């Protein structure tokens, strides 16, 4: 089981304490970020909702609040399964790059719009809660962040529309040609579109069963 520790300093209140709404927001946004990274590691970031297994292995739980500034300790992973997670190394590597990117105001190359939005939400929660944050993963310090210097503009999702899906409206047949691609030079006939192949993607249920099998 992996641990993420956030050591907060420069906030209102005594060490070891944090406003309940601030703590809740940090936990909520951290959970969203880890789940986005888990989905990306599984290669299913385009799903409309995370499947059950991804929710389990991307689960984040608050394990404790301690003094020494204010330390929020989270455990990541499925608490009911064996301590074997085929995605953990990839997720951890991306999380390290994300936190380092927050400290350096640098967007990692793998960051999709949804990951960037999750990071922006997480950064906003940290900025409202403390002036400085030291983030650690499984006991190793990743970065010390001065939250006022986080440039949230780095993490704004791009306005570019995804080109992964193309919509094509059906057209009336053109009587001059017998097939969609028998126009001049082998190009599609005017006024007609060749039909795209059927979507071969797994359904949510099929993907859920597959991930359950490899997860054990």
C-alpha positions in Angstrom: 0.0 0.0 0.0 1.4 3.4 -1.0 1.3 6.5 1.1 1.1 10.1 0.0 1.9 12.7 2.7 1.2 16.4 2.4 3.0 18.5 5.0 1.3 21.9 5.2 2.8 25.0 6.8 2.0 28.6 6.9 -1.7 28.2 7.4 -4.1 29.6 10.0 -4.5 27.5 13.1 -2.2 25.4 15.3 0.0 22.6 14.0 -1.8 19.4 13.5 -5.1 21.1 12.7 -6.8 22.2 9.5 -10.2 23.6 8.7 -12.6 20.8 7.9 -13.7 22.2 4.6 -10.0 22.7 3.5 -9.1 19.2 4.5 -12.2 17.8 2.7 -11.3 19.8 -0.5 -7.7 18.6 -0.5 -8.8 15.0 -0.1 -11.5 15.3 -2.8 -9.2 16.8 -5.4 -6.3 14.4 -4.6 -8.7 11.5 -5.1 -9.9 12.9 -8.4 -6.3 13.4 -9.6 -5.1 9.9 -8.6 -8.2 8.4 -10.3 -7.5 10.3 -13.5 -3.9 9.1 -13.4 -5.1 5.5 -12.8 -7.4 5.7 -15.7 -4.6 7.1 -17.9 -2.3 4.3 -16.9 -4.9 1.8 -17.8 -5.3 3.3 -21.2 -9.0 4.0 -20.7 -8.9 7.8 -20.0 -11.6 8.3 -22.5 -14.3 6.4 -20.5 -17.2 8.5 -19.4 -17.0 6.9 -15.9 -14.3 4.8 -14.2 -15.0 1.1 -14.0 -15.2 -0.6 -10.7 -11.7 -2.0 -10.6 -10.1 1.3 -11.5 -12.1 3.0 -8.7 -10.7 0.4 -6.2 -7.1 0.6 -7.2 -7.2 4.4 -7.5 -8.9 4.8 -4.1 -7.4 7.4 -1.8 -8.1 7.3 2.0 -7.1 9.7 4.7 -5.1 7.6 7.1 -4.1 10.3 9.6 -3.5 13.9 10.5 -0.3 14.5 12.5 1.6 17.5 14.0 5.0 18.6 12.6 3.3 21.5 10.8 0.1 19.7 9.7 0.6 16.4 8.0 -2.1 14.8 6.0 -1.4 11.1 5.3 -3.2 9.3 2.6 -3.1 5.6 1.6 -3.6 4.8 -2.1 -4.9 1.5 -3.5 -7.5 -1.2 -2.9 -7.4 -2.0 0.9 -9.3 -5.3 0.3 -7.0 -6.9 -2.2 -3.4 -8.3 -2.2 -0.7 -5.6 -2.2 -0.2 -6.2 -6.0 -1.3 -3.4 -8.3 -0.2 -3.7 -12.0 -0.7 0.1 -12.5 0.9 1.4 -9.3 4.4 2.0 -10.8 3.0 4.0 -13.8 0.6 6.0 -11.6 3.3 6.8 -9.1 5.7 7.9 -11.8 3.0 10.2 -13.2 2.1 11.6 -9.8 5.8 12.4 -9.2 6.0 14.3 -12.5 2.7 16.1 -11.7 3.9 17.3 -8.3 7.3 18.3 -9.7 5.5 20.1 -12.5 3.4 22.0 -9.9 6.6 23.1 -8.2 8.3 24.1 -11.5 5.2 25.3 -13.3 5.8 22.8 -16.0 3.1 20.7 -17.8 4.2 17.0 -18.2 3.8 15.7 -21.8 1.3 13.0 -20.8 -1.1 15.4 -19.2 -4.5 15.3 -20.9 -7.1 18.1 -20.5 -8.8 16.1 -17.8 -5.6 15.5 -15.9 -4.7 19.1 -16.2 -8.1 20.1 -14.8 -7.7 17.7 -11.9 -4.2 19.2 -11.1 -5.7 22.7 -11.3 -8.4 21.8 -8.8 -5.8 20.2 -6.5 -3.5 23.3 -6.7 -6.5 25.5 -5.9 -7.2 23.4 -2.8 -3.6 23.6 -1.6 -3.4 27.4 -2.2 -6.5 28.0 0.0 -5.1 25.8 2.8 -1.4 26.6 3.2 1.5 28.8 1.9 3.9 25.9 1.7 3.4 22.2 1.0 5.9 19.4 1.1 4.7 16.3 -0.8 6.1 12.8 -0.3 5.3 9.5 -1.8 6.0 6.3 0.3 8.5 8.3 2.5 10.4 10.0 -0.3 10.0 13.7 -0.7 8.9 14.7 -4.2 8.9 18.5 -4.0 8.5 21.5 -1.7 5.9 23.8 -3.1 5.3 27.5 -2.4 1.7 27.5 -3.2 1.5 31.3 -4.0 3.9 30.7 -6.9 1.9 27.9 -8.6 1.0 29.2 -12.0 -2.5 27.7 -12.5 -2.5 29.0 -16.1 -0.1 26.1 -16.9 -2.8 23.6 -16.0 -5.7 25.2 -17.9 -7.2 22.6 -20.3 -6.7 23.5 -23.9 -9.5 24.8 -26.0 -8.6 22.5 -28.8 -11.3 20.0 -29.6 -10.4 16.4 -29.5 -9.9 14.9 -32.9 -10.2 11.3 -31.7 -13.8 11.1 -32.9 -15.2 12.2 -36.2 -18.9 12.5 -36.8 -20.2 11.9 -40.3 -23.8 12.5 -41.3 -25.3 10.1 -43.8 -25.6 11.4 -47.4 -28.0 10.5 -50.1 -26.6 8.1 -52.7 -25.1 9.7 -55.8 -26.7 8.0 -58.9 -23.6 8.6 -61.0 -21.5 6.1 -59.1 -22.1 2.6 -57.9 -19.9 2.6 -54.8 -18.8 5.3 -52.3 -15.2 5.2 -53.6 -15.7 4.9 -57.3 -15.3 8.6 -58.1 -12.5 10.0 -60.3 -9.0 8.9 -59.2 -10.5 6.4 -56.7 -11.7 9.2 -54.4 -15.1 9.1 -52.7 -17.9 10.2 -55.1 -19.2 13.7 -54.7 -21.9 14.0 -52.1 -21.1 10.6 -50.5 -19.0 9.5 -47.6 -17.5 6.1 -47.1 -18.9 4.4 -44.0 -16.5 4.3 -41.1 -15.8 0.9 -39.5 -17.9 -0.2 -36.5 -16.5 0.9 -33.1 -14.4 -2.0 -31.8 -13.9 -0.7 -28.3 -14.8 -2.9 -25.3 -17.9 -2.1 -23.4 -17.6 -0.9 -19.8 -18.7 -4.3 -18.6 -16.2 -6.2 -20.8 -13.4 -3.9 -19.7 -14.4 -4.2 -16.1 -14.2 -8.0 -16.4 -10.8 -7.8 -18.1 -9.3 -5.5 -15.5 -10.7 -7.7 -12.7 -9.0 -10.7 -14.2 -5.5 -9.1 -14.4 -6.0 -7.5 -11.0 -6.7 -10.9 -9.5 
